Amino acid sequence: MENSNNYKLALWPAVLHAKCPRCRRGNMFANSMYGFHGQTMNTTCSHCGLTFEREPGYFYVAMFVSYALNVAQMVTAAVAISILTGSDNPWVYVTIILALAVILSPFNFRYSRVALLYWLTPGLHYHPEMSQDKIN
């Protein structure tokens, strides 16, 4: 019998691909990040059956994570604009930063939920034994 310690999936590829935090196999989202149909989050993990929305309104906290990501991106963009252009025109900053905020909003939506499930949910941990293929 195979030892479950030999079958551990890495954290960062699972986070990057928005996989289930418990088994790191099932997809958290049903479709791609940038599409015309919006992002649809799966209700449960297709591999281990974890319910992603732990309670009603659970993902309201993800709005705060998204806000923090947005602020970090805006500050980084402002510093980069200042260094790269040296412009004193506020419209340059406003135009580029707002365009960046709109372009990165699907990214912030997706990864704020991923961050909430991976690092901000107490009691939700990775179980390597659930990563293995199911035997019928």
C-alpha positions, -999 to 999 in steps of 0.1 A, spaced: 0 0 0 13 34 -9 22 58 19 1 90 19 32 110 28 46 103 -7 16 120 -23 17 156 -11 7 183 -36 26 216 -34 9 246 -19 18 274 -45 7 256 -76 -26 248 -59 -31 284 -49 -21 297 -83 -46 273 -101 -73 280 -74 -76 244 -63 -95 231 -32 -75 239 0 -84 205 16 -74 181 -12 -56 205 -37 -72 186 -66 -107 200 -72 -113 234 -89 -127 262 -68 -140 280 -99 -160 266 -128 -146 289 -155 -116 311 -164 -107 343 -147 -111 365 -178 -142 356 -197 -174 372 -209 -196 350 -186 -181 362 -153 -165 340 -127 -186 312 -113 -175 296 -81 -183 259 -75 -204 251 -45 -184 221 -35 -151 205 -44 -155 179 -72 -128 157 -56 -133 157 -18 -168 173 -15 -157 203 7 -183 230 8 -165 263 -1 -190 287 14 -187 277 50 -218 297 61 -241 323 45 -222 355 38 -189 338 43 -172 355 14 -180 390 26 -146 389 43 -131 384 9 -141 420 1 -116 432 27 -89 410 12 -97 423 -23 -96 459 -10 -61 452 5 -49 438 -28 -64 467 -47 -46 493 -24 -13 475 -27 -16 474 -65 -26 511 -67 4 522 -45 27 500 -65 14 515 -97 17 551 -84 53 545 -74 61 529 -108 45 557 -127 65 583 -107 97 565 -113 91 556 -149 75 589 -161 85 615 -135 52 631 -144 35 657 -121 2 655 -140 -24 639 -117 -45 628 -147 -17 605 -158 -18 588 -124 -56 587 -122 -60 572 -158 -34 545 -154 -43 535 -118 -81 533 -126 -74 513 -158 -52 490 -138 -79 486 -111 -105 476 -137 -81 452 -155 -71 435 -122 -106 433 -107 -112 397 -118 -78 387 -104 -86 404 -71 -121 387 -69 -106 352 -75 -75 354 -53 -92 372 -24 -115 341 -21 -86 318 -26 -66 336 2 -96 335 25 -100 298 22 -63 289 23 -51 312 51 -79 329 69 -103 300 76 -96 284 110 -97 246 110 -94 242 72 -62 224 65 -46 203 38 -52 165 40 -27 146 18 -48 115 21 -77 132 3 -54 141 -26 -51 105 -38 -73 92 -66 -106 77 -54 -107 39 -55 -141 25 -65 
